[in-house]
Protein backbone atom coordinates (compact mmCIF):
# COMPACT_ATOMS: atom_id res chain seq x y z
CA UNK A 1 0.00 0.00 0.00
CA UNK A 2 1.15 3.50 -0.75
CA UNK A 3 0.52 6.97 0.61
CA UNK A 4 -1.98 8.86 -1.52
CA UNK A 5 -3.83 12.16 -1.35
CA UNK A 6 -1.73 13.31 1.58
CA UNK A 7 -2.65 10.32 3.78
CA UNK A 8 0.05 7.94 4.95
CA UNK A 9 -0.31 4.31 4.02
CA UNK A 10 0.57 1.86 6.75
CA UNK A 11 2.86 -1.09 6.79
CA UNK A 12 5.87 0.31 4.91
CA UNK A 13 7.56 2.20 7.71
CA UNK A 14 5.81 5.49 6.90
CA UNK A 15 5.05 7.81 9.78
CA UNK A 16 2.17 10.25 10.00
CA UNK A 17 3.80 12.29 7.21
CA UNK A 18 3.18 10.91 3.74
CA UNK A 19 5.77 10.21 1.08
CA UNK A 20 5.14 13.64 -0.42
CA UNK A 21 6.13 15.27 2.89
CA UNK A 22 2.63 16.63 3.52
CA UNK A 23 0.72 15.83 6.68
CA UNK A 24 -2.26 13.47 6.30
CA UNK A 25 -5.79 14.85 6.24
CA UNK A 26 -7.38 15.18 9.63
CA UNK A 27 -11.08 15.13 10.46
CA UNK A 28 -12.26 17.96 12.67
CA UNK A 29 -15.67 16.69 13.73
CA UNK A 30 -16.25 16.50 17.49
CA UNK A 31 -18.93 14.66 19.48
CA UNK A 32 -21.98 16.57 20.59
CA UNK A 33 -21.41 18.39 23.86
CA UNK A 34 -24.61 17.04 25.42
CA UNK A 35 -24.02 13.35 24.69
CA UNK A 36 -21.41 10.64 25.30
CA UNK A 37 -18.39 10.43 23.04
CA UNK A 38 -18.59 7.82 20.25
CA UNK A 39 -17.52 4.30 21.21
CA UNK A 40 -14.13 4.27 19.47
CA UNK A 41 -13.24 7.71 20.79
CA UNK A 42 -13.88 6.51 24.34
CA UNK A 43 -11.66 3.48 23.84
CA UNK A 44 -8.81 5.11 21.91
CA UNK A 45 -8.82 8.60 23.39
CA UNK A 46 -8.95 11.77 21.32
CA UNK A 47 -5.21 11.96 20.68
CA UNK A 48 -4.96 8.47 19.19
CA UNK A 49 -8.16 8.84 17.18
CA UNK A 50 -6.94 12.15 15.75
CA UNK A 51 -3.75 10.41 14.54
CA UNK A 52 -5.79 8.30 12.09
CA UNK A 53 -6.53 9.30 8.48
CA UNK A 54 -9.70 11.36 8.14
CA UNK A 55 -11.80 8.66 6.49
CA UNK A 56 -11.09 6.18 9.28
CA UNK A 57 -11.99 8.87 11.80
CA UNK A 58 -15.30 9.56 10.03
CA UNK A 59 -16.31 5.91 10.34
CA UNK A 60 -15.78 6.02 14.11
CA UNK A 61 -16.65 9.60 15.13
CA UNK A 62 -20.25 9.73 13.94
CA UNK A 63 -22.88 9.90 16.66
CA UNK A 64 -25.80 8.95 14.41
CA UNK A 65 -26.74 6.05 12.12
CA UNK A 66 -24.76 5.87 8.90
CA UNK A 67 -24.63 3.66 5.80
CA UNK A 68 -21.66 2.82 3.60
CA UNK A 69 -21.25 0.86 0.37
CA UNK A 70 -18.25 -0.81 -1.22
CA UNK A 71 -16.82 -4.22 -2.11
CA UNK A 72 -15.24 -7.10 -0.21
CA UNK A 73 -13.31 -10.15 -1.35
CA UNK A 74 -14.09 -13.11 0.89
CA UNK A 75 -11.82 -16.15 1.20
CA UNK A 76 -13.08 -19.18 3.12
CA UNK A 77 -11.00 -21.92 4.70
CA UNK A 78 -10.79 -25.23 2.83
CA UNK A 79 -10.18 -27.76 5.63
CA UNK A 80 -13.06 -29.97 6.70
CA UNK A 81 -13.25 -28.30 10.12
CA UNK A 82 -13.10 -24.81 8.57
CA UNK A 83 -15.95 -25.66 6.20
CA UNK A 84 -18.02 -27.03 9.09
CA UNK A 85 -17.44 -23.90 11.20
CA UNK A 86 -18.25 -21.71 8.22
CA UNK A 87 -21.59 -23.46 7.72
CA UNK A 88 -22.48 -23.25 11.42
CA UNK A 89 -21.65 -19.52 11.50
CA UNK A 90 -23.34 -18.91 8.13
CA UNK A 91 -20.30 -17.15 6.75
CA UNK A 92 -20.52 -15.67 3.23
CA UNK A 93 -18.98 -17.65 0.34
CA UNK A 94 -15.55 -16.86 -1.06
CA UNK A 95 -16.26 -14.53 -3.97
CA UNK A 96 -16.09 -10.79 -4.60
CA UNK A 97 -19.21 -9.31 -3.01
CA UNK A 98 -20.91 -5.93 -3.17
CA UNK A 99 -20.79 -4.79 0.45
CA UNK A 100 -23.08 -2.57 2.50
CA UNK A 101 -22.44 -1.64 6.12
CA UNK A 102 -24.94 0.01 8.44
CA UNK A 103 -23.69 1.31 11.81
CA UNK A 104 -26.23 2.30 14.46
CA UNK A 105 -25.02 3.84 17.75
CA UNK A 106 -26.88 3.10 20.96
CA UNK A 107 -26.67 3.71 24.68
CA UNK A 108 -24.10 0.95 25.26
CA UNK A 109 -22.23 0.83 21.96
CA UNK A 110 -22.87 0.26 18.27
CA UNK A 111 -24.71 -2.23 16.09
CA UNK A 112 -22.97 -3.16 12.82
CA UNK A 113 -24.86 -4.91 10.02
CA UNK A 114 -22.71 -6.03 7.09
CA UNK A 115 -24.25 -7.43 3.93
CA UNK A 116 -21.97 -9.36 1.59
CA UNK A 117 -24.37 -9.51 -1.35
CA UNK A 118 -27.41 -11.34 0.08
CA UNK A 119 -25.46 -12.68 3.09
CA UNK A 120 -26.00 -10.80 6.36
CA UNK A 121 -23.47 -10.62 9.21
CA UNK A 122 -24.54 -8.60 12.26
CA UNK A 123 -22.61 -7.84 15.43
CA UNK A 124 -22.92 -5.69 18.55
CA UNK A 125 -19.94 -3.63 19.72
CA UNK A 126 -19.42 -2.30 23.25
CA UNK A 127 -16.64 -1.27 25.64
CA UNK A 128 -15.56 -3.38 28.61
CA UNK A 129 -12.37 -3.33 30.63
CA UNK A 130 -10.67 -1.02 28.14
CA UNK A 131 -11.37 -3.42 25.26
CA UNK A 132 -13.74 -3.34 22.33
CA UNK A 133 -16.09 -6.32 22.68
CA UNK A 134 -17.75 -7.60 19.51
CA UNK A 135 -20.59 -10.10 19.91
CA UNK A 136 -21.60 -12.27 16.98
CA UNK A 137 -24.30 -14.69 18.09
CA UNK A 138 -22.94 -16.67 21.08
CA UNK A 139 -19.34 -15.57 20.43
CA UNK A 140 -17.83 -12.55 22.24
CA UNK A 141 -14.45 -11.28 21.05
CA UNK A 142 -12.54 -8.70 23.13
CA UNK A 143 -10.05 -6.60 21.17
CA UNK A 144 -7.37 -4.17 22.28
CA UNK A 145 -7.32 -1.23 19.87
CA UNK A 146 -4.11 0.51 18.86
CA UNK A 147 -3.07 3.14 16.33
CA UNK A 148 0.22 2.50 14.53
CA UNK A 149 1.51 4.49 11.55
CA UNK A 150 -1.95 5.61 10.46
CA UNK A 151 -3.54 2.18 10.88
CA UNK A 152 -6.23 1.19 13.38
CA UNK A 153 -5.34 -2.31 14.57
CA UNK A 154 -7.60 -4.73 16.43
CA UNK A 155 -5.67 -7.30 18.54
CA UNK A 156 -7.63 -10.18 20.06
CA UNK A 157 -7.26 -10.50 23.84
CA UNK A 158 -10.16 -12.67 25.05
CA UNK A 159 -12.75 -15.04 23.61
CA UNK A 160 -15.98 -16.30 25.14
CA UNK A 161 -18.50 -18.71 23.62
CA UNK A 162 -21.91 -18.77 25.31
CA UNK A 163 -20.26 -17.02 28.27
CA UNK A 164 -17.52 -19.64 28.65
CA UNK A 165 -13.88 -18.46 28.28
CA UNK A 166 -12.02 -20.02 25.35
CA UNK A 167 -8.20 -19.95 25.01
CA UNK A 168 -7.13 -17.39 22.42
CA UNK A 169 -4.83 -20.07 21.00
CA UNK A 170 -7.96 -21.66 19.51
CA UNK A 171 -8.89 -18.56 17.54
CA UNK A 172 -6.57 -16.01 15.95
CA UNK A 173 -8.24 -12.82 14.73
CA UNK A 174 -6.42 -9.91 13.14
CA UNK A 175 -8.13 -6.82 11.77
CA UNK A 176 -7.00 -3.41 10.61
CA UNK A 177 -8.43 -0.27 9.05
CA UNK A 178 -6.48 2.23 6.97
CA UNK A 179 -6.59 4.49 3.91
CA UNK A 180 -5.04 3.64 0.54
CA UNK A 181 -5.31 5.76 -2.59
CA UNK A 182 -7.78 8.06 -0.82
CA UNK A 183 -10.19 5.24 0.04
CA UNK A 184 -11.08 3.63 3.38
CA UNK A 185 -9.96 -0.01 3.46
CA UNK A 186 -10.17 -2.93 5.86
CA UNK A 187 -8.65 -6.39 6.28
CA UNK A 188 -9.90 -9.15 8.59
CA UNK A 189 -8.38 -12.63 8.99
CA UNK A 190 -9.69 -15.37 11.28
CA UNK A 191 -7.67 -18.55 11.80
CA UNK A 192 -8.37 -21.74 13.71
CA UNK A 193 -5.79 -23.90 15.56
CA UNK A 194 -2.61 -24.73 13.61
CA UNK A 195 -3.17 -21.72 11.41
CA UNK A 196 -6.09 -23.16 9.45
CA UNK A 197 -8.00 -20.34 7.77
CA UNK A 198 -11.63 -19.90 8.79
CA UNK A 199 -12.35 -16.74 6.82
CA UNK A 200 -10.57 -13.67 5.50
CA UNK A 201 -12.16 -10.65 3.93
CA UNK A 202 -10.72 -7.40 2.66
CA UNK A 203 -12.11 -4.51 0.71
CA UNK A 204 -13.13 -0.88 0.73
CA UNK A 205 -16.00 1.44 1.58
CA UNK A 206 -16.89 4.83 0.20
CA UNK A 207 -16.53 7.23 3.14
CA UNK A 208 -16.99 10.95 2.41
N, C-alpha and C positions, 0 to 999 in steps of 0.2 A: 504494500500500500504506500501511496505517496502523499505528500502534503499538497493540497490544492486550495485555491480560493482563500489563501491566507490562513487555513486551518491546518494544524500539524497532524500528520498521520502517524499512528502509533506503531511500535514494533520495530523500528529501524534506528533506534537511538536518537530520535529527534526529541528536542525539548519542546516547551510551549511556544517557541518561536519557529515558524515554518522555514522551509528551505530557502524561501525568497528573502528571509530576514525580517518579515513583517509579523506582527503579533497576530494570533488567531482571533477570529471574531468572538465577541463575548455577548451573551444575552444580558439584557438589563432589567428584565421583568422581575418584580418582587411579589411575594405573597401578600394577600390582602391583610391590612392591619388588624381587622376585627376577627380573623379566623386563624386556625392553626397553620403552620408552615406545611407545604407539601411533604409527603412521606419521604422522598429521597433527600430532600433538603434537611429534614430532621436527622436522618441517619448519617449523611455525609458531612453536614455543616456547610455554612455558606461559602467559606473559603475554598474548600475542595470542590464543591459544585461549580463555583465560578471559574475554576481552572479547566473545566471541560469545554469542548467546542459548543458553539451556540445551539446547534440543532440537537445535540444530546441534552443540553440544558432545557430546551423547550419541551422535550418529551416529559421531563421530570419536574418542571416547575409549575405546570398548569394546575389550577385549583378548581377546574370544572371538567366535565366530560369532553373527551376529544376522540376523533376518529382519524386513522391514518390508512393509507393504501400503499402497496408495493409488491414485491415478489420475494419468494423464498425457495431455495433449493433444499429439499429434504433428502437425507440419505439414511436408510434404515439398516440395522445390523442384519447379518446373514446367518448367524449361528442359530441352531434350533431353539436355544433358550431365549435369544434375542427376539426371534420371530414370535415366540409364545408371549413374552412380556409385551411386545408391541401390540399384539392382538388384544391382550387383557386391558391395556391402557388406551386402546383405540387410537393409536398414533397414526398420523397421516402417512400415505405411501410415499416412496422415494422418487418423486418427480419434481419438476419446477412448477410451483403453484403461484397463482395470484394470491396475494396476502392482504387481509384487512385486519386491523387491530383497533379495538375500542377499549379505552381506559376510562373508568368511572371512579372518581374519588369518593370516599365515604368517611364516616366518623372514625373508623379504626384503621383505614388504609386505602387500598385501591383494588378494583376488580378489573382484570385484564381478560378480554375475550379475543382470541386469535382465530382467524378462519383461513385455513390453507385450502383454497378452493371450497368444496362443500364440507370439509372436515373441520369441526370446531374443537378448540382446546381452550378451556377457561381455567383461570386460577385466581386466587385471592392473595393479595400481598399485604403484609402488616409488619410492624416493628416490634421486636422483643429482644431484650438483653443486648441491645446494640447491633443486632443482626436484622437483615431483611428476611422475613419468613414467607415463603411462597407455598401455598397449599393447593395441590392438584388432587382432587378426590381424597382418598385416605392418606396420601403422602404429604408430609410437611418437610420442606427443605429450608434450612437456615443458612443464609449467605452472609459473609463479611464483605462489605463493599469497600473498594479502594480506587483511587484515581492515580494512574501512572501514565505519564507522557501523553496526556490528552485522551486516554482510554478509561472508560468505566469498567472495572473488572469485578465479577462476582465470584467469590471463592467459597466453596461449600465447607461448612463447619459442622453441621449436625443434620441427621436424618431421622425422621420418625414415620412409622407406618401404622396407621390406626392407633396412634398414641404411644406405640412401643419404640424405644430407641433402637436404631439399626447402625452398626458400625459403618463409618464413612468408607472403609475399604471395600464395601460391597457396592458402592455407587460413586462414581467419579463424575462430577458435573463442573464444566467450565463454561463461562459465558462472558462476553465482553461487548461493549457498545462503543462506537467511534464514528468519525467522519472521514470519508474518502471521496475525493473528487467532488466536494461540495454536497455530498449526500449522506444522510444518516444510515449507518450499517450496523449489523449485529451478527454474532456468531455464537452458537450454542452447541456443545458436544456433551453427550451423556454416555458413559461407558459402564459396563458391568464388570464383575471380577475377571481378573486376568486380561484386562484391557479390551474385552469384547464390546464392540459398538452396539449400543441400543438405538440411539438416534442422533443425528447431527443435522442442524439446519442453519443456514446462513442466507442473508439477503439484505434488502434495503427497504426503507420507507420514505415517502415524500413528507418532509417536515419543513414547513415554512414559518 
